[in-house]
Amino acid sequence: MPRSSPRWMKTVARSETGHSKGFVVFPIRCAFSGQAQKRRPYVLPKCYQCNHLFAKEQAESMRTQVKPQRGLSAIRPYVPGKPIEEVKREYGLTDVIKLASNENPLGASPKVLAALAAALPELNLYPDAQSYTLRQAIAGRLGVAFDQITVGNGADGIIRELCVAYLNDDDEVIVSRSSFPVYDISVNVMRGKLVKTPLTADFRFDLAAMAAAITDRTRLIFVCNPNNPTGTIVTADEVEAFTTQVPDHVLVVFDEAYYEFVDAEDYPDTLRYVREGRRNVIVLRTFSKGYGIAGIRLGYGVAQPELLAPMNAGKESFPVNRLAQVAGLAALEDDEFLHRTLAMNRAGLAYLYEQFSRLGLKYVESHGNFVLLDVGPAAPYVFEALLRLGVIVRPCTAYDLPHCLRITVGTPEQNARFIAALEGVLEV
Ligand SMILES: Cc1ncc(COP(=O)(O)O)c(C=O)c1O
């Protein structure tokens, strides 16, 4: 760097383009509020020879006068499980397993794969916007009417549609702490107000606390059952007592993404409320878990048609793509695959419980295809050490459970590899 350069320019590196990196500091406005940032001036790397900004796009987006919608500033972005390819690249590994996103370790059903292959030549055609055949098939399966089914881009898509349909600014939405963070995002997008109730001491949803939190401004309550990431359920009796306390202006959303995995006899039959004509209940389910097609994005909701109408009004023109409709139909035809999935999950959970007990580790018994493991304050280090051994699990800091890891039940081989890695890490 020439001696005459101002002191704020400091060469730190030479980029691949041959530009020398210096730093320039200038005041910048917050992209959300438009407020000038007084305390911490933003620092941008800049070439001292030609003024090329290394972070040009970033600089430009920060300087725009076009203000984003203010609900977005409250969002803590959803952090998905680390992708296998990224871990391979970062740690120089060739053999990595992922037990971080509650995916189906058996893959997808062969019937689904065959149906998808047969559907490929028609990709030039738009899908059926109404998903008529698929909705008929789901309705037939559940014993409800066709117009009581809505399908979407995953259960995530339906959660978004629900918030778009039912939330105005500052409407209250009751969710539990340590639950699925996608609710928070969609509520914030609509500038709703999140009201969070604690879990019970045994990591279950506290429905009494949720009922007590209802006000005139409450619009939605999300009951995640089984709950992600704790794997716990609320029972039929608890749900019955709860629903009698919920006023008619409040919509109760039972998110049953993992319902296929539940064996408990006291698990509630929430579809009963829909069949009985209750106009403030919706049940959400997904093809991502038991049916193993998370990658294709397909979920559904079951509710009275009057409740679905505003959601349908706000839908995208083609909310479920052609392949997803084909895959969903084929998945419903493959009970054998679903049963294999459930049997493997049951055996996997039993194995993991046994191993955790042997290692003296605390865990929460799960009704899903994952289990919450308490490894104490060292959880971030255990997570990182497992990554280095090629095992991706999910840290639970974003779920307000910083001492815990969430482990998806894998194949027997994957489970054994995870336990061997965990044992090695904990002994260090
Ligand atoms: C509780 C819960 N609800 C909904 C979803 C989203 O499901 P989908 O893949 O259908 O969007 C998940 C996915 O992990 C989940 O855990």
The ligand as a Tripos MOL2 file, in Angstrom:
@<TRIPOS>MOLECULE
LIG
   16    16     1     0     0
SMALL
NO_CHARGES

@<TRIPOS>ATOM
      1 C1        -43.7440  -30.3030   13.2970 C.3       1 LIG1
      2 C2        -43.5140  -30.1150   11.8510 C.ar      1 LIG1
      3 N1        -44.4740  -29.5650   11.1130 N.ar      1 LIG1
      4 C3        -44.3280  -29.3810    9.7990 C.ar      1 LIG1
      5 C4        -43.1530  -29.7550    9.1710 C.ar      1 LIG1
      6 C5        -42.9870  -29.4330    7.7210 C.3       1 LIG1
      7 O1        -43.3080  -30.4930    6.9330 O.3       1 LIG1
      8 P1        -43.1880  -30.3610    5.3380 P.3       1 LIG1
      9 O2        -41.9460  -31.0520    4.9580 O.co2     1 LIG1
     10 O3        -44.4290  -31.0240    4.8320 O.co2     1 LIG1
     11 O4        -43.1640  -28.9010    5.0180 O.co2     1 LIG1
     12 C6        -42.1220  -30.3340    9.8940 C.ar      1 LIG1
     13 C7        -40.8800  -30.7090    9.2250 C.2       1 LIG1
     14 O5        -39.8810  -31.0020    9.8020 O.2       1 LIG1
     15 C8        -42.3030  -30.5100   11.2760 C.ar      1 LIG1
     16 O6        -41.3440  -31.0270   12.0380 O.3       1 LIG1
@<TRIPOS>BOND
     1     1     2 1
     2     2     3 ar
     3     2    15 ar
     4     3     4 ar
     5     4     5 ar
     6     5     6 1
     7     5    12 ar
     8     6     7 1
     9     7     8 1
    10     8     9 2
    11     8    10 1
    12     8    11 1
    13    12    13 1
    14    12    15 ar
    15    13    14 2
    16    15    16 1
@<TRIPOS>SUBSTRUCTURE
     1 LIG1         1 GROUP 0 **** ****
